[in-house]
Amino acid sequence: MRQTPRGSDTATARRRPRRSAAAQNHRWNFLPYDIPDFAGRAEELHRLLSTGTSHAEQSGHSFPCATVAAIDGMAGIGKTALAIHAAHRLADRYPDGQLFVDLRAHTAGQTPVTPGAALEVLLRQSGVPADRIPASTAERSALWRVWLAGRRVVAVLDNAADADQIRPLLPGASASVVIVTSRRRLVDLDGARALSMELLPPADAVALFGGVVGRRADAEPLAVLDVLQLCGFLPLAVRIAAARLNHRPRWTVAYLADRLRDERRRLTELSTADRGVAAAFTLSYQQLTAGQRGMFRLLGLVPGRDIDPSAAAALALHRELGNQRGEALVLDKLGLNHRGRGEYGLADARHREAAELYRRIGNRSDEAAARNGVAETALAAGDPDRAIAEHRTALTLARDTGNRPEQARAHDGLARAHRVLGELTAARAAAEDALSCYTALSVPEAEDVRAFLAALDGGAVSGS
């Protein structure tokens, strides 16, 4: 038998499996169950459904171009539920297949799926006979691209570890959609449309809880809010709490809230035989470095949902251990939280304390980050002159230590501060420097700066 060259799309195309007419007309739908009480996430869902408009259609390209959406967020935030719900909604527009693979990056007791194994699953779901699937990952990837060429498929790649796991699974010349979920932001996945998920807004959380519980939730609206707050507005926790109440008809919502108030057994209440909040976070914790685990445990001493001045407990432990860098890191994060709440005096103090600690231990790279924090707080508080001075200090530190992200951040901040002062030439120069840095780093902030520059020409940029 004549052998074809291995490792190329052309060679792989010759071994493309022939299927029967019945198989060719079959809709390959492997999407998991779409929960009927899905609630909220209207904006995120709209973005995913809009993702269904291919790059080719949007950019005017004459060739087919696949679209990749990358959903990221913490454990239990609802990434998989959103991806599956969106894929079901997109199914009619992608009639050649609706595929799903669990890549198991954060599945207890299991190792992540290799790209080669994931490609085998996708090819089998696509109707490719087992004896037609090549052995190597490269050939499987090529065959996958060949099969997708000219087809419209929606594929969900759930629970991804990183961009390296995803790249071999991406289509080539195909008007298909791939939805990826991961606990990490896949910044190295070029061309992907990022969608970061946050905790549920209160209205969405109420809708989710009520969708599971029914009329009992309507009768105790204040108790429902108590439960949601005790669940931290985390979708997994809300759903488990609602399911627990739904299976106990004699319980009231207020009684459930009282049980959740007992912190000693809250995690037990928010777990079932198959899932739980603690289990969802365990793998993420185990994948942290030793230093990050220590920081996580220290911050766990801080009461409340936010890290505020009561974080002194964690800071005290850092001081006791002599870990000045850890202490400075907590202070800098506290500054960010204070600024987000409009507490500019407290934010300025925390950032300055962090900068001083970094200076004391000779960590000039991290000092640049803290100085940028001081500058951003000054601008938010209405002092662009001080913001410029602090950003310039941060820029010098970042340049001296090769800290490119903080260089970009300093340029970005300078552009916005100069704009507030009406110094448009300086604002444009700083923005162009920021754009150059962000583009080199391949981070989404580059798009924000492009919008800033475009609006600068029209005189429509705000100073914040």
C-alpha positions as CSV (number, residue, x, y, z in Angstrom):
1,M,0.0,0.0,0.0
2,R,1.3,3.5,-0.9
3,Q,2.0,5.5,2.2
4,T,1.1,9.2,2.4
5,P,3.4,11.7,4.2
6,R,2.6,12.1,7.9
7,G,2.0,15.3,9.9
8,S,0.4,17.4,7.2
9,D,-3.2,18.5,6.6
10,T,-2.9,17.5,2.9
11,A,-1.9,14.0,3.8
12,T,-4.5,13.8,6.5
13,A,-7.2,14.9,4.0
14,R,-6.6,11.8,1.9
15,R,-7.5,9.6,4.9
16,R,-10.7,11.5,5.7
17,P,-13.3,8.9,6.6
18,R,-16.2,8.3,4.4
19,R,-19.5,8.1,6.2
20,S,-22.9,6.9,5.1
21,A,-25.5,9.3,3.9
22,A,-27.4,8.7,7.1
23,A,-24.3,9.5,9.2
24,Q,-23.6,12.6,7.2
25,N,-27.1,13.9,7.8
26,H,-27.0,13.1,11.5
27,R,-26.8,15.9,14.1
28,W,-23.9,15.1,16.4
29,N,-25.1,16.6,19.7
30,F,-23.0,15.6,22.7
31,L,-23.7,18.6,24.9
32,P,-24.6,17.8,28.5
33,Y,-27.9,18.6,30.2
34,D,-28.9,22.2,30.0
35,I,-30.4,23.1,33.4
36,P,-34.0,24.4,33.0
37,D,-33.7,26.8,35.9
38,F,-30.7,28.7,34.5
39,A,-31.0,32.3,35.7
40,G,-29.2,35.6,35.2
41,R,-25.9,36.1,33.3
42,A,-27.8,38.0,30.6
43,E,-24.8,40.2,29.6
44,E,-22.4,37.2,29.5
45,L,-24.9,35.1,27.5
46,H,-25.4,38.0,25.0
47,R,-21.7,38.2,24.5
48,L,-21.4,34.5,23.9
49,L,-24.3,34.4,21.5
50,S,-22.8,37.4,19.7
51,T,-19.6,35.3,19.5
52,G,-21.6,33.1,17.2
53,T,-21.1,35.7,14.6
54,S,-17.8,34.6,13.1
55,H,-14.7,36.7,12.7
56,A,-15.0,36.4,9.0
57,E,-18.5,37.8,9.0
58,Q,-17.5,40.7,11.2
59,S,-14.2,41.6,9.5
60,G,-15.4,41.0,5.9
61,H,-13.0,38.2,5.2
62,S,-13.9,35.9,2.3
63,F,-12.5,32.8,4.0
64,P,-14.1,31.0,7.0
65,C,-12.6,31.8,10.4
66,A,-13.3,30.0,13.7
67,T,-14.3,32.0,16.7
68,V,-13.0,31.1,20.2
69,A,-14.5,32.4,23.4
70,A,-12.5,31.8,26.7
71,I,-14.6,32.0,29.9
72,D,-12.6,32.3,33.1
73,G,-13.6,32.6,36.8
74,M,-13.2,31.1,40.2
75,A,-14.4,27.6,41.2
76,G,-18.2,27.4,41.5
77,I,-18.8,30.7,39.6
78,G,-20.9,28.9,36.9
79,K,-18.6,28.7,33.9
80,T,-19.6,25.3,32.7
81,A,-23.4,26.0,33.2
82,L,-23.0,29.2,31.1
83,A,-21.0,27.5,28.4
84,I,-23.4,24.7,28.0
85,H,-26.5,27.0,28.1
86,A,-24.9,29.1,25.4
87,A,-23.9,26.2,23.2
88,H,-27.5,24.8,23.3
89,R,-28.8,28.2,22.3
90,L,-26.2,28.3,19.4
91,A,-27.0,24.7,18.2
92,D,-29.4,25.7,15.4
93,R,-26.8,28.0,13.9
94,Y,-24.2,25.3,14.0
95,P,-26.0,22.2,12.7
96,D,-23.0,20.1,11.9
97,G,-22.2,19.2,15.4
98,Q,-22.5,20.2,19.1
99,L,-19.5,18.6,20.9
100,F,-18.3,18.6,24.5
101,V,-15.0,17.5,26.2
102,D,-14.2,17.7,29.9
103,L,-10.5,18.4,30.0
104,R,-10.4,17.7,33.8
105,A,-7.9,20.4,34.8
106,H,-9.6,20.7,38.2
107,T,-11.3,17.4,38.7
108,A,-10.6,15.7,42.0
109,G,-8.7,12.4,41.7
110,Q,-8.1,12.7,38.0
111,T,-5.3,14.0,35.9
112,P,-5.9,16.6,33.1
113,V,-6.7,15.2,29.7
114,T,-3.9,15.4,27.2
115,P,-4.5,17.2,23.9
116,G,-4.1,13.9,22.1
117,A,-6.8,12.2,24.2
118,A,-9.1,15.2,23.9
119,L,-8.7,15.1,20.1
120,E,-9.6,11.4,20.0
121,V,-12.9,12.3,21.9
122,L,-13.7,15.1,19.5
123,L,-13.0,12.9,16.4
124,R,-15.1,10.0,17.8
125,Q,-18.0,12.4,18.6
126,S,-17.7,13.7,15.0
127,G,-18.3,10.2,13.7
128,V,-14.7,9.3,12.7
129,P,-14.2,5.6,13.1
130,A,-11.6,4.5,15.7
131,D,-9.4,2.8,13.1
132,R,-9.2,6.1,11.1
133,I,-7.8,8.1,14.1
134,P,-4.0,8.5,13.9
135,A,-1.7,7.8,16.8
136,S,0.1,11.1,17.1
137,T,-1.3,14.3,18.5
138,A,-0.1,16.3,15.5
139,E,-1.9,14.0,13.0
140,R,-5.1,14.0,15.1
141,S,-5.0,17.8,15.2
142,A,-4.6,17.9,11.4
143,L,-7.4,15.4,10.9
144,W,-9.6,17.4,13.3
145,R,-9.0,20.6,11.2
146,V,-9.7,18.7,8.0
147,W,-13.0,17.4,9.3
148,L,-14.1,20.8,10.5
149,A,-13.2,22.5,7.2
150,G,-16.5,23.7,5.5
151,R,-18.6,22.7,8.6
152,R,-20.3,24.7,11.3
153,V,-19.8,23.2,14.7
154,V,-20.0,24.5,18.3
155,A,-17.6,22.8,20.7
156,V,-17.3,23.2,24.4
157,L,-13.9,22.6,25.8
158,D,-14.6,22.6,29.5
159,N,-12.3,22.8,32.5
160,A,-9.0,23.7,30.7
161,A,-5.7,23.9,32.4
162,D,-3.9,26.4,30.1
163,A,-3.5,27.6,26.6
164,D,-1.1,24.7,25.7
165,Q,-3.9,22.2,26.3
166,I,-6.3,24.1,24.0
167,R,-4.2,25.1,21.0
168,P,-4.1,21.7,19.3
169,L,-7.9,21.5,19.6
170,L,-8.6,24.7,17.7
171,P,-10.2,24.7,14.2
172,G,-8.4,25.9,11.1
173,A,-10.4,27.2,8.2
174,S,-13.9,26.6,9.7
175,A,-16.8,28.9,10.5
176,S,-17.2,27.1,13.9
177,V,-17.3,28.3,17.5
178,V,-15.3,27.0,20.3
179,I,-16.2,27.9,23.9
180,V,-13.4,27.2,26.5
181,T,-13.8,27.4,30.2
182,S,-10.9,27.6,32.7
183,R,-10.2,28.9,36.2
184,R,-7.3,30.7,34.7
185,R,-7.3,33.6,32.3
186,L,-6.0,32.2,29.1
187,V,-4.0,35.3,28.1
188,D,-1.7,33.2,25.9
189,L,-4.6,32.0,23.7
190,D,-4.2,34.4,20.8
191,G,-7.4,35.6,19.2
192,A,-9.7,34.3,21.9
193,R,-12.5,36.6,23.1
194,A,-12.1,36.7,26.9
195,L,-15.1,36.6,29.3
196,S,-14.3,36.9,33.0
197,M,-17.2,35.8,35.3
198,E,-17.8,37.5,38.6
199,L,-20.1,36.7,41.5
200,L,-23.9,36.9,40.8
201,P,-25.5,40.3,41.2
202,P,-28.2,40.1,43.9
203,A,-31.1,40.1,41.4
204,D,-29.6,37.2,39.5
205,A,-28.9,35.3,42.7
206,V,-32.5,35.8,43.9
207,A,-33.8,34.5,40.5
208,L,-31.5,31.4,40.7
209,F,-32.6,30.6,44.3
210,G,-36.3,31.2,43.5
211,G,-36.1,29.1,40.3
212,V,-35.0,26.1,42.4
213,V,-37.1,26.7,45.5
214,G,-40.3,28.1,44.0
215,R,-43.0,30.0,45.9
216,R,-41.4,29.4,49.3
217,A,-38.7,32.0,48.3
218,D,-41.4,34.5,47.5
219,A,-42.9,34.2,51.0
220,E,-39.6,35.1,52.8
221,P,-37.7,37.7,50.7
222,L,-35.5,39.0,53.5
223,A,-34.5,35.5,54.6
224,V,-33.6,34.7,51.0
225,L,-31.2,37.7,51.0
226,D,-29.7,36.4,54.2
227,V,-29.1,33.0,52.6
228,L,-27.6,34.6,49.5
229,Q,-25.2,36.7,51.5
230,L,-24.1,33.7,53.6
231,C,-23.5,31.9,50.3
232,G,-21.3,34.8,49.1
233,F,-23.5,35.1,46.0
234,L,-21.4,32.2,44.6
235,P,-23.7,30.3,42.1
236,L,-22.6,26.8,43.3
237,A,-23.3,27.7,46.9
238,V,-26.6,29.3,46.1
239,R,-27.7,26.2,44.0
240,I,-26.7,23.7,46.7
241,A,-28.5,25.8,49.5
242,A,-31.6,26.0,47.3
243,A,-31.5,22.3,46.5
244,R,-31.1,21.4,50.2
245,L,-34.2,23.6,51.0
246,N,-36.1,22.1,48.1
247,H,-35.7,18.6,49.5
248,R,-36.8,19.6,53.0
249,P,-40.4,20.8,52.7
250,R,-40.7,21.5,56.5
251,W,-37.8,23.9,56.5
252,T,-38.3,27.6,56.1
253,V,-35.8,29.8,54.4
254,A,-35.1,31.5,57.7
255,Y,-34.3,28.2,59.3
256,L,-31.8,27.5,56.4
257,A,-30.2,30.9,57.0
258,D,-29.8,30.1,60.7
259,R,-28.0,26.9,59.9
260,L,-25.7,28.6,57.4
261,R,-24.8,31.3,60.1
262,D,-23.0,28.6,62.0
263,E,-19.5,28.9,60.5
264,R,-18.4,25.6,61.9
265,R,-20.7,23.7,59.7
266,R,-21.4,26.1,56.8
267,L,-19.2,24.2,54.4
268,T,-20.9,21.0,55.4
269,E,-24.3,22.5,54.7
270,L,-23.0,23.7,51.3
271,S,-22.1,20.2,50.1
272,T,-23.9,17.1,48.8
273,A,-22.7,13.6,48.0
274,D,-21.4,14.7,44.6
275,R,-20.3,18.3,45.0
276,G,-19.5,21.0,47.4
277,V,-18.0,24.4,47.8
278,A,-15.0,23.1,49.8
279,A,-14.3,20.4,47.2
280,A,-14.5,22.9,44.4
281,F,-11.8,25.1,45.9
282,T,-9.5,22.3,47.2
283,L,-7.8,21.6,43.9
284,S,-7.2,25.3,43.2
285,Y,-5.6,25.6,46.7
286,Q,-3.4,22.5,46.1
287,Q,-2.1,24.1,42.8
288,L,-0.9,27.2,44.6
289,T,2.8,27.5,45.6
290,A,3.7,27.1,49.2
291,G,4.0,30.9,49.6
292,Q,0.6,31.4,48.0
293,R,-1.0,28.8,50.3
294,G,0.4,30.6,53.3
295,M,-1.0,33.9,52.1
296,F,-4.4,32.3,51.5
297,R,-4.5,30.9,55.0
298,L,-3.5,34.2,56.5
299,L,-6.1,36.1,54.6
300,G,-8.6,33.6,55.7
301,L,-8.3,35.1,59.2
302,V,-9.8,38.3,57.9
303,P,-13.6,38.5,58.8
304,G,-16.1,39.5,56.2
305,R,-16.4,39.2,52.4
306,D,-13.8,42.0,51.7
307,I,-10.3,42.5,52.9
308,D,-10.4,45.7,54.9
309,P,-8.5,47.1,57.9
310,S,-9.4,44.0,59.9
311,A,-6.7,42.4,57.7
312,A,-4.4,43.5,60.5
313,A,-4.7,39.9,61.8
314,A,-3.0,38.6,58.7
315,L,-0.5,41.4,58.7
316,A,0.4,40.8,62.3
317,L,1.3,37.2,61.4
318,H,3.4,38.3,58.5
319,R,5.3,40.6,60.9
320,E,5.7,37.9,63.4
321,L,7.1,35.6,60.8
322,G,9.3,38.4,59.4
323,N,7.8,38.1,56.0
324,Q,7.9,41.8,54.9
325,R,7.2,41.0,51.3
326,G,4.0,39.2,52.2
327,E,3.0,42.1,54.5
328,A,3.6,44.6,51.7
329,L,1.6,42.5,49.3
330,V,-1.4,42.5,51.7
331,L,-1.1,46.2,52.2
332,D,-1.1,46.9,48.4
333,K,-4.2,44.7,47.9
334,L,-5.9,46.5,50.7
335,G,-5.2,49.8,48.9
336,L,-7.0,48.4,45.8
337,N,-10.0,47.4,47.9
338,H,-10.2,50.8,49.6
339,R,-10.0,52.6,46.3
340,G,-12.7,50.5,44.9
341,R,-15.0,51.7,47.7
342,G,-14.0,55.3,47.3
343,E,-11.9,55.4,50.5
344,Y,-9.1,57.3,48.9
345,G,-7.3,58.3,52.2
346,L,-7.1,54.7,53.4
347,A,-6.1,53.5,49.9
348,D,-3.3,56.1,49.7
349,A,-2.0,55.1,53.1
350,R,-2.0,51.4,52.4
351,H,-0.2,51.8,49.0
352,R,2.4,54.0,50.6
353,E,3.0,51.6,53.4
354,A,3.5,48.8,50.8
355,A,5.9,50.9,48.8
356,E,8.0,51.8,51.8
357,L,8.2,48.1,52.8
358,Y,9.3,47.1,49.3
359,R,11.9,49.9,49.4
360,R,13.2,48.7,52.7
361,I,13.8,45.2,51.6
362,G,15.2,46.3,48.2
363,N,12.4,44.9,46.1
364,R,12.2,47.8,43.5
365,S,10.1,45.8,41.0
366,D,7.2,45.4,43.4
367,E,7.7,48.9,44.7
368,A,6.8,50.1,41.2
369,A,3.5,48.4,41.5
370,A,2.8,50.0,44.9
371,R,3.8,53.5,43.5
372,N,1.4,53.0,40.6
373,G,-1.3,52.2,43.2
374,V,-0.5,55.5,44.9
375,A,-0.7,57.4,41.6
376,E,-4.0,55.8,40.6
377,T,-5.5,56.6,43.9
378,A,-4.4,60.2,43.6
379,L,-6.0,60.5,40.2
380,A,-9.2,59.0,41.5
381,A,-9.2,61.5,44.3
382,G,-8.8,64.4,41.9
383,D,-5.1,65.2,42.1
384,P,-3.6,64.6,38.6
385,D,-0.4,66.4,39.4
386,R,0.5,64.0,42.2
387,A,-0.6,61.1,40.1
388,I,1.9,62.2,37.4
389,A,4.7,62.5,39.9
390,E,4.0,59.0,41.4
391,H,3.6,57.3,38.0
392,R,7.0,58.8,36.9
393,T,8.6,57.3,40.0
394,A,6.9,54.0,39.2
395,L,8.1,54.1,35.6
396,T,11.7,54.6,36.6
397,L,11.6,51.7,39.1
398,A,9.8,49.4,36.5
399,R,12.4,50.3,33.8
400,D,15.3,49.7,36.1
401,T,14.0,46.3,37.1
402,G,12.6,45.2,33.7
403,N,9.0,45.1,35.0
404,R,7.1,45.5,31.7
405,P,3.6,45.2,33.1
406,E,4.2,48.0,35.6
407,Q,5.9,50.1,32.8
408,A,2.7,49.8,30.8
409,R,0.6,50.6,33.8
410,A,2.6,53.7,34.5
411,H,2.4,55.0,30.9
412,D,-1.3,54.3,30.9
413,G,-1.8,56.3,34.1
414,L,0.3,59.1,32.9
415,A,-1.9,59.4,29.8
416,R,-5.0,59.7,31.8
417,A,-3.6,62.2,34.3
418,H,-2.3,64.4,31.5
419,R,-5.7,64.3,29.8
420,V,-7.4,65.5,33.0
421,L,-5.0,68.5,33.0
422,G,-5.7,69.2,29.3
423,E,-2.2,68.3,28.3
424,L,-3.2,66.4,25.2
425,T,0.2,66.1,23.5
426,A,1.7,64.5,26.6
427,A,-1.4,62.3,27.0
428,R,-1.1,61.0,23.5
429,A,2.6,60.3,23.8
430,A,2.1,58.4,27.1
431,A,-0.9,56.5,25.7
432,E,1.2,55.4,22.6
433,D,3.9,54.2,25.0
434,A,1.3,52.2,27.0
435,L,-0.1,50.7,23.8
436,S,3.3,49.6,22.7
437,C,3.9,47.9,26.0
438,Y,0.5,46.3,26.3
439,T,0.7,45.0,22.7
440,A,4.1,43.4,23.4
441,L,2.6,41.8,26.5
442,S,-0.5,40.5,24.5
443,V,-2.9,41.7,27.2
444,P,-6.5,43.0,26.7
445,E,-5.6,46.4,28.2
446,A,-4.2,47.3,24.7
447,E,-7.8,47.6,23.4
448,D,-8.7,50.0,26.2
449,V,-5.7,52.2,25.2
450,R,-6.7,52.1,21.6
451,A,-10.1,53.3,22.5
452,F,-8.6,56.0,24.7
453,L,-6.5,57.2,21.7
454,A,-9.4,57.1,19.3
455,A,-11.6,59.1,21.7
456,L,-8.7,61.5,22.4
457,D,-8.9,62.5,18.8
458,G,-12.6,63.3,19.3
459,G,-12.1,65.0,22.6
460,A,-14.4,62.4,24.3
461,V,-12.0,60.8,26.8
462,S,-12.8,61.1,30.5
463,G,-10.1,61.4,33.0
464,S,-10.8,58.3,35.0
